[in-house]
Amino acid sequence: MSTNKDYTIAITAADRASMERQLDEAVTHAKAQALQGGQQGILVTRINLNSFTVALSGTVRKTVCEGPA
């Protein structure tokens, strides 16, 4: 299991629906990891048309959103 410090998920999607589902799942999992410790935020990076990474990063400010205002 990866620690918060080196937490990264790579995503490659075949279509838009798959991309959205995988990104939602990865961000949800990353959020749970970020809330467990540290002051890291979630960084989503588009590598190319259908590839992304979702990672915890100390360069991204940690904020907690609880839903629409």
Secondary structure, DSSP 8 states (H G I E B T S, - for coil): ---GGG-EEEEE-SSHHHHHHHHHHHHHHHHHHHHHSSS-EEEEEEEETTEEEEEEETTS------S--
